[in-house]
Amino acid sequence: MSIPTEFHNVTAPTKANVYFDGKVVSHTLLFADGSKKTLGLIYPGKYHFGTDKAERMEIVAGSCTVKIDGSAAVNTYAAGTFFDVPAKSGFDIEVSSGIAEYICSFIG
């Protein structure tokens, strides 16, 4: 699987989604078929996110470590890789240095 480098024919609301005092920021993309993705940046730190729908997090640049709720495993994801998070769940994500850039697809 290859990480997309651009999206065409989308609506991009101008208001950013800002979390953790600006250390995680994303912008929403709305597609004609009704699907939604967010493009974001994660600055160094450790954060927890809950999920309503299932999500696929594709890492565009940088790297992070992730622990999915209910799992003991902690995995590292670098640019070009992804991880899936179940619906009604959550995950801890940590960026130790630099900035991790991501695409979040809502898949459920």
TIFI-73340 format. One record per residue (C-alpha): y, z, x. Coordinates in nm, 4 decimals. Last residue first. Example, Ala and Ser with C-alpha at 12.3 -4.5 7.8 and 13.67 -1.06 7.14 Angstrom:
BEGIN
> -0.1060, 0.7140, 1.3670 $
> -0.4500, 0.7800, 1.2300 $
//
This chain:
BEGIN
> 0.2357, 1.0049, -1.6145 $
> 0.3450, 0.7987, -1.3187 $
> 0.7019, 0.9080, -1.2482 $
> 0.7809, 0.7387, -0.9184 $
> 0.9685, 0.9324, -0.6488 $
> 1.1007, 0.7242, -0.3604 $
> 1.1751, 0.9261, -0.0486 $
> 1.3962, 0.9820, 0.2542 $
> 1.3195, 1.2740, 0.4844 $
> 1.6164, 1.3812, 0.6972 $
> 1.6015, 1.5129, 1.0519 $
> 1.4078, 1.8257, 1.1359 $
> 1.1564, 2.0653, 0.9790 $
> 1.1390, 1.9111, 0.6327 $
> 0.9315, 2.1271, 0.4012 $
> 0.7928, 2.0507, 0.0580 $
> 0.6298, 2.2978, -0.1781 $
> 0.4703, 2.1371, -0.4807 $
> 0.4502, 2.1473, -0.8564 $
> 0.2253, 2.1243, -1.1588 $
> 0.2629, 2.0185, -1.5204 $
> 0.1646, 1.6618, -1.4264 $
> -0.0270, 1.6182, -1.1013 $
> 0.1506, 1.5470, -0.7702 $
> 0.0637, 1.2370, -0.5710 $
> 0.1319, 1.1871, -0.2001 $
> 0.2707, 0.8953, -0.0032 $
> 0.2771, 0.7332, 0.3407 $
> 0.5021, 0.4709, 0.5019 $
> 0.7298, 0.7203, 0.6750 $
> 0.5408, 1.0381, 0.7587 $
> 0.3465, 1.2836, 0.5433 $
> 0.2052, 1.6101, 0.6751 $
> -0.0521, 1.7984, 0.4711 $
> -0.0896, 2.1644, 0.3727 $
> -0.4188, 2.2339, 0.1972 $
> -0.4663, 2.5568, -0.0001 $
> -0.4297, 2.3757, -0.3308 $
> -0.3161, 2.5285, -0.6610 $
> 0.0396, 2.3947, -0.6290 $
> 0.0512, 2.0987, -0.3881 $
> 0.1470, 2.1911, -0.0309 $
> 0.3595, 1.9375, 0.1525 $
> 0.4817, 1.8844, 0.5081 $
> 0.7609, 1.6363, 0.5680 $
> 0.8495, 1.3256, 0.7650 $
> 1.1364, 1.0884, 0.8329 $
> 1.1837, 0.7605, 0.6477 $
> 1.0548, 0.5965, 0.3277 $
> 0.8131, 0.8695, 0.2168 $
> 0.6554, 0.7778, -0.1160 $
> 0.6286, 1.0628, -0.3672 $
> 0.4065, 0.9768, -0.6630 $
> 0.4685, 1.1920, -0.9673 $
> 0.2767, 1.3200, -1.2694 $
> 0.5058, 1.4263, -1.5523 $
> 0.6556, 1.7731, -1.5927 $
> 0.6633, 1.8575, -1.2252 $
> 0.7934, 2.1687, -1.0530 $
> 0.9694, 2.1486, -0.7183 $
> 0.9668, 2.4026, -0.4364 $
> 1.1842, 2.3730, -0.1265 $
> 1.1633, 2.4415, 0.2478 $
> 1.4458, 2.3361, 0.4782 $
> 1.5817, 2.0375, 0.6695 $
> 1.7564, 1.7785, 0.4493 $
> 1.5729, 1.5908, 0.1762 $
> 1.7143, 1.2543, 0.0713 $
> 1.6455, 1.0666, -0.2477 $
> 1.5558, 0.7629, -0.4507 $
> 1.4430, 0.8379, -0.8053 $
> 1.2169, 0.6285, -1.0212 $
> 1.2075, 0.5549, -1.3936 $
> 1.0008, 0.3342, -1.6209 $
> 1.1402, 0.1927, -1.9439 $
> 1.0192, -0.1651, -1.8849 $
> 1.3754, -0.2716, -1.7923 $
> 1.3811, -0.0214, -1.5039 $
> 1.5977, 0.2889, -1.4656 $
> 1.6804, 0.4065, -1.1130 $
> 1.7895, 0.7680, -1.0655 $
> 1.9735, 0.8950, -0.7593 $
> 1.8540, 1.1831, -0.5439 $
> 1.9928, 1.4736, -0.3426 $
> 1.8079, 1.7608, -0.1740 $
> 2.0077, 1.9906, 0.0576 $
> 2.3052, 1.9723, -0.1782 $
> 2.3097, 2.3401, -0.2756 $
> 1.9347, 2.3423, -0.3468 $
> 1.9348, 2.0433, -0.5816 $
> 2.1751, 1.7578, -0.6607 $
> 2.0780, 1.4752, -0.8980 $
> 2.3504, 1.2169, -0.8428 $
> 2.5721, 1.0738, -1.1180 $
> 2.6195, 0.6965, -1.0795 $
> 2.3425, 0.5890, -1.3172 $
> 2.1481, 0.3049, -1.1522 $
> 2.0250, 0.0340, -1.3890 $
> 1.7620, -0.1885, -1.2355 $
> 1.7122, -0.5629, -1.1983 $
> 1.5767, -0.5626, -0.8411 $
> 1.4322, -0.2859, -0.6234 $
> 1.4410, -0.2714, -0.2450 $
> 1.2345, -0.1748, 0.0618 $
> 0.9172, -0.0927, -0.1311 $
> 0.6542, 0.1184, 0.0525 $
> 0.3422, -0.0847, 0.1300 $
> 0.0000, 0.0000, 0.0000 $
//
